[in-house]
Amino acid sequence: MIDQLGPGTDDRLALGQRVVAMVLFTGPHGGAYAEQVVVPAASVVPAPEGTDSPAAATLLMNAMTARLALDTLAGRCRVGRLPQ
């Protein structure tokens, strides 16, 4: 949930809004296991309506995993053939 917004944050985010964010374990914006984090607005998306917090928290990592798999396989897939 958004507690504060930094200067220049666009209007797609609002105080009190349920959100999920891609938070790295290290670096200036680290702390994925923290109760509160400060992250760039570009790393934040609204939590989907109807999802509970544990489910919403997994969405970005699952999406990144799927994207990595598709990127990895893209050069090896052919129509009608599975990658070797």
Secondary structure as UniProt FT lines:
FT   TURN            7..8
FT   TURN            11..12
FT   TURN            15..16
FT   STRAND          19..21
FT   TURN            28..29
FT   TURN            32..33
FT   HELIX           41..43
FT   STRAND          44..46
FT   TURN            49..50
FT   HELIX           53..74
FT   TURN            75..76
FT   TURN            79..80
//
